[in-house]
Amino acid sequence: MLGEVAMQSARADGWTVLSTAGQLIKQTAPSELQDLHVRFGHSNLKGLLLATGVFDVHDEPTPAGGKRTIYRINEHYELRNQ
């Protein structure tokens, strides 16, 4: 599902904000986020993204001085809409 969100909700630069992806998944398929640790061994989406190796993950600064996590599908992988 994270791949689908990345393809559909990417910014002009190709990156997707992880918190936005999490909100979209929570709204459309909340069961995907339930028991994330039990199902996949990771307590958060960022950990899951990093573990797959399918995504590039980066933390970027925000205008307010914080940081946000962004991700995109790694160029070595291709996900297709189903």
Secondary structure, 3 states (H helix, E strand, C coil): CHHHHHHHHCCCCCCEEHHHHHHHHHHHCHHHCCCHHHHHCCCCHHHHHHHHCCEEEEEEECCCCCEEEEEEECCCCCCCCC
